[in-house]
Amino acid sequence: MLGKSVVILLLSTIILSGCSDSESATQQMDYDQTKKMIVDILKTDDGKKAIRDVIGDEEIKENLIMNEKSINNTIEKTLTSDKAAEFWKDNFKDPKFAEAMAKSMKTENEKLLKSLMKDPEYRKMMVELLQDPEMESEVKKILKSTEYREHLESILKETMDTPSFKNKFKDILDKAAKEASTAQKTTVVKS
């Protein structure tokens, strides 16, 4: 509260000194003295607290922060600059950074892909792309490549090592063993 009263006092002083006529102006402080006084007050703990309170006000934040077109233009220029491109390129080499970015964008990417899949023009383009002989040839090369096979093998090993897969596989084997046992008993009884 004290901080806000300091700001109100400062504003009142400025307004009164600006509104006074020429006779009382000589009695009042001149501009330089007023400026020095305001700067001195703002440097005090109360002045700093008052500024923090004003800046912390939600209404003021809304009006200051993202309503400025210049801020939006600056962000856009910064993100599309050559330095930004270099920054993103370097940072995406870090697996942790890439993973964090992918997680943060996952929901939006899913929404985008789902909406694109509903778009007839996009679907037509995808079908044309997949039916393109060059694309088909490239896909076959990739599927036959050693790197792809090694990658597929590592994925299968990782999947097989998960507890959920082990439990499902065990259930399938138990079921198959029971069916085989039942079929064998049925064959023995018929003989």
Beta strands, then each sheet from edge to edge (+ up, - down):
end
